[in-house]
């Protein structure tokens, strides 16, 4: 009963109900597998109610976040009264419990679509798929997001400022949708093995695999762009374990897509596809374990703390590894295999080589990400840095570009080498011309020269093929080739923006221009926090008689107390100017104040100005007197009239000292004529003296504020984003084409009575 009393029942009850309905769905589908066809309706209804229960639990959490119900521990931990509504939504997935719930929500809703499209394989597919979402559900039963606090705080802890970004409002839900979609081809593969139906699962699984490729790819694009524009380290990919946790399953998804294509068209790759479907889903579970078990807490700034679910995540991996191992061992020899008779220079052979190359990249990245685990038994466990990934992936990228360059001119039956070379002449001339320009401008490294040539060649050959396919069979048929065009574009963007960026660290004294390359930079002013806008620095950039202003941000994270840097990025067609703050020294004017005490009528010479305390101003008090106001719990404000004399002219300022009966004090500095500031920080009632803090009136040499910046020019970085756009656009065209084919297939099957 104590456990139940600690839970917010409107949210907890739907989670418990989901457990009952999910078990009922698995039981119902198991009856269908035993031959009881009447149980199919029961199983479908049970799964539908399971999905509705999860949707209800998610809706309750959203409502309580928007209402800012701080009785609920999760709401208290990740929200606050100052957050706008759209960041209250982002608080849903800011913590581990909420992120598992959003993952489960999308997974349960996707299951409704799987149920409608699985055809004759519905029972085994849905039984396996329901087990995958139940794994997430039991995590939420153990780590319920609706635990209540003993007392209701007046304010929440707020959302991490790093997550207060529009991209982070939409990026995590898309990423978790991609994770949920990875379970669909896994379920189809296991169902095919279970039913010993080795010929039909690829057509059903292909659109779902393609959807996962698109959704997870979109999430990776958003995450990279968010890191680039928010974190201030100058990059879009840091090879952090959390980043790799989404990249690895996406790479396996790329390989599976091509494998399913080969299986559908040529009956090839059947055994390998079962392994790939398993690897893609296992990569999601393994990445979740690495980033949420706490094993990487010392190696990743993004890793979550351990909630005590490590054992459960290991159990999940064990279960979903045991199922395919058992099925593959018992059915391996039964799986039909088409003998490989492809000539060396054929489309089939090069597709296999391409997928093998991408799979090797996925395995290498997995090994690098696992380095802390693999070295955990050593005295000094460690991790590999970005240099490792860049070094090992460069030759892999070159090989991928080479294979993609040749594939468009190959046929399934094979293409004679002489004919292949003849078709490559014009694209190679175009690639050589672009490479020549690159060499003239900057590229000198032989590997980089080869990289540029092959990337441009891949772009040109696949663009040519995409146009041919679009003209002959419609634009939908060009989707795959268009995605390959995007790969060529993004490879050029990767090389140019990372290997040939120009970075300069510079320290600017306020108001003093400084030459940085072909630009003149001047730190003009510091802009304090204004509402939700963080502290900013204004930097004037002048070049070729034109000027613009950059506003990088440097502020303290209110939750972690870490100094955060947000860059300002000026984008043009050929490059980005990336201005990231490193350090800010406020100088003497914004530094520690000079504290003085003055009696009424007393003066003090400070920095060439005379400061005179003229007396207190009590006119702001309640008519009944200050003591009566204090008794009522109201705030009392006392003004201090201070005369500032400089160059024979006197001006009066009135800083205010405010306090309450509970001891809360407010002493807000105000500006002084001629610069500087003043604040009342104490009142001595016994001798009638006032304590003043004087800012910027030291009387000695005034040190200007200084701003240290990292100024970087990133050539062609827009190609990284454009390349991903083209890849995803090609995937959307392919998905549209496959859905049309699937619809026609279902219509034919329905007409023939097969469904």
N, C-alpha and C positions, 0 to 999 in steps of 0.2 A: 504493500500500500504506500510505503514511503516513496518508492520509485514513481508510482502513478501520480502522487501528489506533487511531484516536482515537474511534471510535464504540463504543457499547454495543450489540453485535450482536443480543441478544434483542429490542431495540426497533427497531433500524434495519432489520433484515432484513424484518420485516413491511411497512415503508414501501416498500422496494424491490419487494417482491412485489406490493404494491398497484398500483405503476406498471405492472407487467407485466399484471396482471389487468384493470386499467382500459383499457389499450390493446387487450387482447383483446376486451373487451366492446364497445368502439366499433367494432372491426373486424368482430365478429360481427353487430352490428346494421346495419352498412353493407352486409354481404352480404344480410341480410334485405331491406333497401331496394332492392337490385338484383334481388330476386325469389327468392333462395335461402331458402325457408322452413325448410329443415332446419337452418340456422344459428341459428335462434331459441333452441333449447335450449342450444347452445354459448354464446351471448351471455348468456343468463340465468345460467348456471353461472359464467361468468367474472365477471359483476357481483357475484354472491353471494360468490364467493371474495374479490373486491376488498373488499367490506364486512366480511367476516370478518377480513381482513388488517388493516384499519384498527382494528377492534375489538380485535384482539390487541395492536397497538401501543399503543393507549390503555390496555389492561389492564396492560401491562408498565410504563408510566409511573406508573399508579396504585399498583401494587405497590411500585415502587422509592421512590415518595414516602412510602408508609406505612412502608416499611422504613428510610427516611431514608438511602438509599445516596448519600452525598455524593461518590462517585466521579463521578457524572453531574453535569455543570455545571448543568443546569436544576434538579435537585433541590437542589444546594448553594445556588443563587441565591434560591430561593423557599420553602425549608422550614427547619426547625430542630428540634432534639430537644425543645424546650419546647412545641411546638405540639401540641394535642390532635388526635385522628385526623380529626375532621370538617374542621379547618382544613388538614390535610394534603391532603385532597381538594380544598379550595379552591385550594391551591397549583398544582393541575393547570392552571388557567386564569388564574393570576396574571400570567404573562408572555406575550409575543407568541407564542412557539412553541407553548406549551400551548393558548392560545386558538384558534390556527389548527387544532390537532389536535382540540379538542372540536367546533369548527365542522364539520370534515371528518367526524368520527365521526357526528354527527347527520345530516349530509347524506348519507352513505353508507347509513345505516339508513333514512332517508326514501325513498331510491331504491328500496329493496325494496318499499315500499308503492306507489310510483308504478308500478313494473313490473307489479304485480298489478292495478292499476286503470285502466291506460291504454287497455285494450281494443285495437281495431284500430290505434290510433296508437302502440302500444308501441315499435316500432322507432325512428321519428324522435324521439319524446319521450325515450326512454332514451338515444339517441345524443347529443342536445343536453344532457340533464341530466348525463350522465356527463362531458361536457366541462366543465361548470361545476364539478363536484367535483374534476376533474383539475387545474383551475387552483389550487385550494387545496393539492392533493397536491404539485405541483411546488414550491410555496413551502416545504413541509416537507422536500422533498428537498434544497433549497438551504440551509435553516435547520433542520437536523435537531435535534430536542429531546434526542437521545441522545448528544451529544458528551461525551466524558469528560475529566476534568482530569488533568494530569500526576501530581499527588499527591492523596491523599485527605485532605481537611480533617477535623478532629475535630468541627467544628460548622458548620452552615449559616448563611446570612445571615438567615434567617427571613422570615416573611411580613409585608408592609406592615401596620401596625396598622389602617389604614383598611379593609383587606380582612378583618380578623378580626372579622367580624360575621355572624350567622346568615343575614341576607338575602343577603350576598355569597356564601354557600355555594351558594345556589340561583338567584340572579338571573342571573349570566353564562351558565350552561348553557341557561336558558330563552331568553335573548336570542339566543344563537347558533343555537338551534333555529329561532327566527323568521327569522333571516338565511338559514338553509338552506332554509326553506320558500318564501322569495321566489323561488327558482330554479324552483320547480315550475310556476306559471302561465306563467313565461317560456318554459320548455321546451314546454308545451302550445301556447302561441301560435306559437312558431317551427315546431313540428311541423305545426300547422294550415296555416301559410303554405307550408311545404315540400310538403305533400300536396295543397294547394289544396282542403282540406276546411274550408270557412269556416263550417259550420253546427253542428258537433257539439262543438267543443272547449270551448265555454263551460260546458256541463253538467258535463264532466269536471273542468275547472279550478276551478269554483266552490267545491267543498268544500275543496280545498287552499288556495285564496285565503282562505277563511273561517278555516281553521285557522291560517294565517300571521297573520291579523288578531288572532286570539285570543291566540296565543302571544307575539307581539311586544308586544301591548297589555299582557299580564300582566307582561312584562319591564319595560316602561316604568313600570308601576305600582310594581313592586318597587324599581326604581332611584330613582324619585322619593321613595318612602317612606324608603329607606336614606339618601338625601342629607338629607332633612328631619330624621331622628333622629340622624344621625351627624356631619354636617359642621359644625353649629353656626352656619351663616350665616342661618338662619331661613326658608329656602325649600325647595321641592321640585323646582324647575326653574330652572336658571341660564342656560339658552340656551347652554351650553357646546357646542363642536363635537362632543364625544363623545356628549352627550345628543341633539343634533340628528341624529347619525348613525343613531339608531334611530327618531326621530320622523318623519323625512322619508319613509323607505320605508313606515312605518305609514300615513301620510297618503295616499300613493299607493295603498296597499292598500285603504284605505277607498274611494277613488274607483273603483278597479278592481272592488271588490265590487258597487257600484251599477251600474257599466257592464256587468258580466257579467249582473246581474239584468235589466237592460233588454234585453240581447241575447237572453237565454233566453226572456223573456216576449213581447217585441215585435220581435225581430230588429233592434233599433237598436244603435248605438254600436260596430259591428263594427270599423271602421277605428281608432277611438279606443282600443278595448280592446287592440289589438296595441301601440299606443304606450304605453299605461299599464302593460302587463305588462313591457315593456322598461324603462320609467322606474323601476318599483319595484325591479327587479333591479339596474339601473345605479346607483340611489341607494345600495344596499348596497355595491357595489364602490367608488363614489366616496367614500362616508363612510369606508370602510376605508382608502382612499388618504389622505384628509385626516388621519386620526387616527393612522396607522401609518407614514407616510412621513417624519415629522419636519418637514413644512412648517409645522405649527402649533405647533412646540415653544415658540415665544416668546409664544403667544397662548392656550394651553390648558393648565391644570394636569393634565388627564387624558390629554393626548396622549402616545403612546408615542415612544420614541426610534427613529431610523431604523436598521433592521437591514440596510439595503442592498437592500431589496426594492421600492423606489420604481419602478424600471424595469419590474419584473415586474407590479406592480399596474397601471401604465399600459398595459402590453401586454394584460393581461386585459380592461381596459375597452375597449381598441381592438378586440379580437377580438369581444367580446360586444356591441359597438355595430355592428361591420361586418356581422355576421350578420343582425340585423333590418333594417338599412338596405338591404342587398342584396335580401332577401326582399320588403320592402315596396315598393321601387322597381320590382322586376320583376313584382309581383303586385297593385299598388295598384288598378289599374283593374278587375281581376277580382273584387275583393272586393264582394259584393253589398251594396247600400245601400238601406235602406228610406226612402223619402221622408218628410220630417218634415211631418206634417199635424196635429200636436198643437195644440189651442187654447192660448192663453196660460195660462188657469187650468185646467190639466190636470196629472195626476200626472206624466206623462212630461216635460212642459216644466219643472216644478219640480224633478224629480230631476236633470235635466241642469244646471239652474242651480245646484243644491246641489253637485253634483260639481265643476262648474267653480270654484265658490267655494273648496272644499277644495283643489283642485289649485293655485289661485292662492296659497293659504297655503303649500303645500308648496314652490312655486317661490320665494316671497319668503324663506322660511326657508333654502332652499338658497343663494340669493344672499347673504343675511347671513352664513351660515356660510363662504361662499367669499370673503368680503371680504379676508382676508389674501393669498389668491392673486390676486384681481382687482387689488389695489393693490400687488402685489409688485414691479412695475416702477418704482414711485415711490420717491422718496428716503426717505420715512418711511411704509412700509406699516403699515396698521392694521386694526382689526376694529371691528365694531359691537357696542354693548352691549345689555343687556336692554331699555333704553328704546326702542331701535329696534323690537325684536320686539313689545313691548307696544303701542307706538303703531300699528304697521301692522296688527297682528292684532286690535285692538279692533273696528274697523269690519267686518272679515271675520267675527268672531264674532257681531256683531249681525246681519249678513246671514244667516249660517247659522241663527241662532235664528229669524229671521223666516220663512225658507223652511221650516224644520222645523215651525213652528207651523201652516202652511197645508196642507202636504202631506196630512195624515191626512184632510182633508175634500174632497180632490180625487179625481176619477175619471179613468180613462184617456181617456174621451171628452170630458172637460171639465165643469166645474161653473159654472153661471151665477153671476155675481158676487153677486147678491142672495141666492141660496141659500147661498153660501159665507159671507157676512156673517152670515146668520141662524144658521148652525151655530157661528159663532165667538163669538156673544154671551155665552153662559154661561161658556165658558173665559176669555173676555176679562174678564168681571166678576171671576172668581176671581183672575186675574192682576193686575187693577187693585187688588184688596183687599190682596194680598200686597205689591205695589209701594207702596201707601199706607203700610203698616206700615214698609217699608224707608225711605221718605222721612221718616217720623216719627222713626225711630231715628237715621239717620245719612246716608242717601244724598241728595245734593244735585245732583251733576253731571248735566246733562241726558243726556249719553251713558250714564251709569251707570243713570239712571232707565229709559231705553229698554232698556238691556241687561237689567235685572232683569225688566221687564215681558215682554219677548219670551222670555227664558229660562223664566220660569214658564209663559207661554202654551204654549211648545213642550212643556214637561213635561206640562201638563194635557191638551192635545189628543192627544198620542201615548199617554198613559196611557189615555185614553178609548178610543182605537183599539185598543190592545193588549187591553183587556178584551173589546171586541166581537169581535176576531179569535179570542181564546181560547175564547169561548163558542160561536162559530159553527164553527170549524175545528180546535179543539184548541190546547193551549198552545204547541205547536211553531210554529204559524203566527203567534204573537205576538212571536217573537224579534226581528225587525227593528224593530218599533215600540217594544219594550222597550229596545232599544239607544238609540233616539232619546230615550226618557225619561231615560236615563243622561246623554245629552249635556246636556239641560236642567239636570239636577242638578249636573253638574260645572261648567257655566258659572257658576251661582250661587256655587259654592264658590270658583272662581277669583277672581271679583270681590270677594267678601266677605273672603277671607283675605289677598289681596294689596293691594287698594286701601284697606281699612278696618281694617288691623291697627294696633295702638297699641303703639309701641315706646319704652321708656325705658332710657337708660343710667344706671347708678347704681353708686357705689363704696361698699362696706360695710366699716366697720372691725369687726374681730372683737369680738363681744359687744355691739355697739352697734346697737340697732334703728333702722330707718329707714323712713319712710313712702314708699311708692311707689303712687300712685293710691289705691285703696281697700284696699291690703294693707300689712302691716308685715313687712319682711324683716330677718332677723338672720343674719349670718354667724357660725355657732357654732364651727366647727372645720375644720381641714385634716386629711384622712385620707390618710396616705402609702400608697404602692403596697403591695398585699398579694397576693403570688402573681401571678396573671394580671389581677387587678383593678387598674386604673390609679389614679393619684392623683385624689382626689375632694375636693370642698368640700361641707360640709353647710350648708344654708341653711334656716332655719325661716321658714315663711310663715304669717302669721296674718291671718285675715279673718272678720269677723262672729262672733268668739268661738271660731272653730275654727282648728286649726293642722295643718300637715303639713310634711314635710321634703322638700327637693329636693336632689339630689346631682349637680350638673354636674361634668364632668371636664375637667381641663386638664393635659396631659402632653406630654412631648417624644417625638416619633416616633423610635424607636431606629434606624431605617434612614436617614431623611432629615434627622434632627436638627431638624425643624420642630416648632414648638409646635402641638399639635392641641387642638381644643375639641370636646367632646361635650356637647350640651345635655341637660337633664332636662326632660321634657315631661309636664305634668299635663293629662289629657284629660277634658273634660266634653261633654255633648250639644251645647252651643251654641258652645263655643270651646276652644282649647288655650291653656294658660299655658306659654310657651316661655322657659326660663331658660338662657341660654347664657353661659359664662364668657368674658371678654375678656382679663383680666390678673390675675395674683396676685402680691402683694407680701408676702413672708413676715414683714416687720417686723424689729425688732431681735432678737427672741427666736429666730427661725429664720434669722437672717442669718449674716454671717461671724462665726466664733468668735473669742474672745480667747485667744491662745496664751501660756502661761506655763511656766517651768521651775522646779521645786522640788527641793531636796535633802531627804533623809530628815529628818523632824521640822520642816521649814520650813513656815511658814504665810503666807497672803496674804489680805487683806481685799478681797472683791469683791462689790459690790452689797449690802452689809449682811450678808454671810455670810462666815465664816472657812473657808478651804480649807486643810487640812493634809495633807501627804504623809506617811503613817505608815510606809511601806516597801513593798518588793516581796513578792509572794506567789508562791513557786515550787512550791507543793504540786501543781500540775497537771502538773509535769514527769514524764517517764519515770523509773522507778526507777534506771535506769543513768545518768541525768544528761542534761542538755540537749544536750551535744555528741554523745553517742551517738545521740540521737533525730534530730538534724540529719543525721548520717551516713546514717541509714536513710531520709532524705527525708521524714520526718514533720513535721507542723506543730507548732511550739512555742508555747505560750501562757504569757504572763507577766501576772499580775494586779498592779495597783497599788492598795494600800489607801489610800483617801482619806477623811478625816473632814470632814464638813460641819457647821459649828456655826452655829445661828441661834436667837435668842431663848433662849439658855442651854441649848439641847438639841443634842446631837451625834449624828449618824448616820453610819455608815460605808458607803461604796459601793465597789465593786470593778470598775472598768473593766478590760478585758483587751486586751493587745497581743499579736497572733499573727503569726508569721513563719515562713518556710521557708528552706532553704538556697539556693533559687533567687532569693530576694529578694522574694518575694510577701508583702505586709503586709496585715493586716486590723485596722482600728481602729474598732470599732462603738461609736457613742455610746450611753450609757445615761442614763436619767432621773435627776434629782437631787431630793431632798426639797425641796418648796416651789417646784418648777418649774425649767426649764432642763435642761441636759444636760452630760455630760463624756465625753471620750474620751482615751485614751492614744495619742499620735501619735509618740512617740519615747522612746528610752532611751539615756542617756549612761553607758556602762559604766565610763568612766574616773573620773568624779567621783560616780557613784551618783545622778545626777539623773534625774528623769522630766519629759518634756514633755507638758503637758496642753492640750487644747482645751476651753474653757469656753463653753457656749452659754447666752445669755439671762441672763448675770450681769454686765452691763456696768457696773452701778452708777449709770448715768445714767438719763435718761427712757427708758422702754421704749415703743417704737413698736409698736402692735398690728398684726397682719397685716391686709391689706386685699385685698378681692376686688371686682373690677369686673365687672359683669354687664350683659347686654342682656336686659331683661325685656319680653317681647312677648305681647300678647293677640291671638290669631288667631281671629276669629269665623268660625264655620261651616266651618272647614277640613276637618272630617270629611266634608263633602259632596264634596270632591275625591275621597276614597277611595271613598265610597259610590257616586258617579256612575260611576267606573270599574268597580266591581263590577257595577253594573246593566248597563253597556255590555257587559261580558264575559259576563254571564249571558244577555243577549239573544242574543249571538253563539253561545253554546253551544246554546241552543234552536234557533237557525237551523241550526247544523251538524247537530244531531240530525235535524231535519226533512229536510235535504238528503241526508243519508246514507240515510235511509229511502227517499226518492225515487230515489236512485241505485241502491239495491238492487232496487227494483221495476223500474227501467229495465233493469237487467242481466238480471233474470229474464225479462222480456218479450223482450229481445233474444236471450237464449239459446234461448228457446222457438221463436223465429222463425228461428234459425240465422244471425243477424247477427254473432254473436261466435264 
